[in-house]
């Protein structure tokens, strides 16, 4: 792999079987699944739901690690700095791949060049809301 690994957030079903085309000998040790938010949120929940079936499919433990702070930037940067060997994965939300790099000059990562998407395991609605008197209507 030439770029960092990215695992997009979500889960469609905890019981869906996983099937992976994988390189010979991978993985040979536990895989870290970084959640760039505090425990208990949606991204953390999804990571924990998929970690057991993913572990069984890969034949190695999946270690979920919460690395919250700075709106997800701290955990994301840990993955960006990790070796590009497939042993450090990142669960993300739209704030990690879209909002942070677009509006925060201190994000210091580009999701297009620093992360590699693997799959979408679920999706949820995202919306932007403003107060009723705001002049924008669409």
C-alpha positions as CSV (number, residue, x, y, z in Angstrom):
1,X,0.0,0.0,0.0
2,X,1.3,3.4,-0.8
3,X,-1.2,5.5,1.1
4,X,-2.8,5.3,4.5
5,X,-5.7,3.1,5.2
6,X,-9.2,4.4,5.7
7,X,-12.2,2.6,6.9
8,X,-15.4,4.6,6.3
9,X,-17.8,4.7,9.2
10,X,-21.0,2.7,9.6
11,X,-22.4,-0.7,9.6
12,X,-25.2,-2.2,7.6
13,X,-25.6,-5.3,9.7
14,X,-23.5,-7.0,12.4
15,X,-24.3,-10.3,11.0
16,X,-23.3,-9.8,7.4
17,X,-20.4,-12.1,6.4
18,X,-17.2,-10.4,5.4
19,X,-15.3,-11.6,2.4
20,X,-11.9,-10.2,1.6
21,X,-9.4,-10.6,-1.1
22,X,-6.2,-10.3,0.8
23,X,-2.5,-10.6,0.2
24,X,-0.8,-13.8,1.3
25,X,0.3,-13.6,4.9
26,X,-1.9,-10.5,5.8
27,X,-2.6,-10.0,8.6
28,X,0.0,-11.7,10.7
29,X,-0.6,-9.6,13.8
30,X,-3.5,-7.6,15.5
31,X,-5.0,-4.8,13.5
32,X,-5.6,-1.4,15.2
33,X,-9.0,0.3,14.4
34,X,-8.7,3.9,15.4
35,X,-11.9,5.8,16.3
36,X,-11.0,9.5,16.3
37,X,-13.8,10.3,18.8
38,X,-14.5,9.6,22.5
39,X,-16.1,6.2,23.4
40,X,-19.9,6.0,23.3
41,X,-20.7,7.8,20.1
42,X,-22.0,6.5,16.8
43,X,-18.6,6.0,15.2
44,X,-17.4,4.1,18.3
45,X,-20.5,1.9,18.3
46,X,-20.1,1.0,14.7
47,X,-16.4,0.2,15.1
48,X,-17.2,-2.2,18.0
49,X,-20.1,-3.8,16.2
50,X,-17.9,-4.7,13.1
51,X,-14.7,-5.5,15.0
52,X,-15.7,-9.0,16.0
53,X,-16.9,-10.2,12.5
54,X,-13.9,-8.4,10.9
55,X,-11.6,-10.2,13.4
56,X,-13.1,-13.6,12.5
57,X,-12.8,-12.9,8.8
58,X,-9.2,-11.8,9.0
59,X,-8.1,-14.3,11.6
60,X,-6.5,-11.7,13.8
61,X,-7.7,-9.5,16.7
62,X,-9.1,-6.1,15.8
63,X,-8.2,-3.7,18.6
64,X,-10.6,-0.7,18.8
65,X,-8.7,2.4,20.1
66,X,-10.5,5.7,20.8
67,X,-8.2,8.6,20.1
68,X,-10.5,11.6,20.5
69,X,-9.7,15.3,20.5
70,X,-9.6,18.3,18.2
71,X,-12.8,17.2,16.4
72,X,-11.3,13.9,15.3
73,X,-8.0,15.4,14.0
74,X,-5.8,13.8,16.7
75,X,-6.9,10.2,15.9
76,X,-6.8,10.9,12.2
77,X,-3.3,12.2,12.3
78,X,-2.2,9.1,14.2
79,X,-3.4,7.0,11.3
80,X,-1.8,9.4,8.7
81,X,1.5,9.1,10.5
82,X,1.3,5.3,10.9
83,X,3.2,3.0,8.5
84,X,1.2,2.2,5.4
85,X,1.1,-1.5,6.1
86,X,-2.6,-2.1,6.6
87,X,-2.3,-2.6,10.4
88,X,-3.8,0.8,11.4
89,X,-7.3,1.5,10.1
90,X,-9.5,4.5,10.7
91,X,-13.2,4.7,11.2
92,X,-14.4,8.0,9.9
93,X,-17.5,10.2,9.7
94,X,-18.2,13.1,7.2
95,X,-16.5,15.5,9.6
96,X,-13.2,13.6,9.1
97,X,-13.2,13.3,5.4
98,X,-15.0,16.6,4.5
99,X,-15.6,19.2,7.1
100,X,-12.3,19.2,9.0
101,X,-10.0,19.6,6.0
102,X,-12.3,22.1,4.4
103,X,-12.8,24.5,7.4
104,X,-9.9,23.9,9.7
105,X,-6.5,25.0,8.5
106,X,-5.0,23.1,11.5
107,X,-6.2,19.7,10.2
108,X,-2.8,19.1,8.5
109,X,-4.1,16.2,6.4
110,X,-5.7,15.8,3.0
111,X,-8.2,12.9,3.0
112,X,-7.6,12.5,-0.8
113,X,-3.8,12.0,-0.6
114,X,-3.3,10.9,3.0
115,X,-6.0,8.2,3.3
116,X,-7.2,5.3,1.2
117,X,-10.9,4.4,1.3
118,X,-11.6,0.7,1.8
119,X,-15.4,0.4,2.0
120,X,-18.5,2.0,3.2
121,X,-20.1,-0.3,5.8
122,X,-23.1,1.9,6.4
123,X,-24.4,5.3,5.7
124,X,-26.6,7.8,7.6
125,X,-28.2,11.1,6.8
126,X,-26.2,14.3,7.2
127,X,-27.8,17.7,7.2
128,X,-27.0,21.3,7.7
129,X,-29.6,23.4,9.6
130,X,-29.9,27.1,10.4
131,X,-32.3,29.1,12.5
132,X,-35.7,29.7,10.9
133,X,-35.1,33.4,10.2
134,X,-31.9,32.8,8.2
135,X,-32.3,34.1,4.6
136,X,-31.0,30.9,2.9
137,X,-33.8,28.6,1.7
138,X,-31.8,25.9,-0.1
